[in-house]
């Protein structure tokens, strides 16, 4: 699991889920190292600068008086839907609408 931290305004479900091309390559290498019974994934932890509106996030938690939510998505799902975000910075992302449909609360990944 590669954990990414992002800030979120809490105004929409527009999740910033960009990663670098190197992040994709490294997770692929870990997946090969551990074998076919393991799935690599990204976990995105979002710090919400204010309490989100009515049920915007289902799995909120508070730490040090700040609101957070965390979602995970498998490398396979991410790779299938990723788009180039910046050629010069070598970053990719998933469209927010697809991410919000496919990503699961981190707590569900470890069940």
Residue pairs with C-beta under 8 A, 6 or more apart in sequence:
1 40
1 41
1 42
1 43
1 72
2 19
2 23
2 26
2 27
2 40
2 41
2 42
2 43
3 42
3 43
3 44
3 45
4 17
4 19
4 42
4 43
4 44
4 45
5 44
5 45
5 46
5 47
6 15
6 16
6 17
6 44
6 45
6 46
6 47
7 16
7 46
7 47
7 49
8 15
8 16
8 46
8 47
8 48
8 49
8 69
9 48
9 49
9 50
10 48
10 49
10 50
10 51
10 52
10 53
10 56
10 57
10 67
11 53
12 56
13 56
13 96
13 100
14 96
15 44
15 46
15 71
15 96
15 99
15 100
15 103
16 93
17 42
17 44
17 73
17 93
17 94
17 96
17 99
17 103
18 85
18 91
18 92
18 93
19 42
19 78
19 91
19 92
19 93
20 89
20 90
20 91
20 92
21 90
21 91
21 92
22 90
23 42
24 75
24 78
24 79
24 82
24 92
27 40
27 41
27 42
27 75
28 40
28 75
30 40
31 38
31 39
31 40
31 75
39 74
39 75
39 76
40 74
40 75
41 72
41 73
41 74
41 75
41 109
42 72
42 73
42 75
42 78
43 70
43 71
43 72
43 106
43 109
44 70
44 71
44 72
44 73
44 103
45 68
45 69
45 70
45 106
46 57
46 68
46 69
46 70
46 71
47 66
47 67
47 68
48 57
48 60
48 66
48 67
48 68
48 69
50 67
51 67
52 60
52 67
52 69
57 69
58 105
59 69
59 70
59 71
59 105
59 106
59 107
60 67
60 68
60 69
61 67
61 68
61 69
61 70
62 68
69 105
70 105
70 106
70 107
71 99
71 103
71 104
71 105
71 106
72 103
72 104
72 105
72 106
72 109
73 94
73 99
73 102
73 103
73 104
77 102
78 94
81 94
81 95
81 98
81 99
81 102
82 92
82 93
82 94
83 92
83 93
83 94
83 95
84 91
84 92
85 91
85 92
85 93
94 102
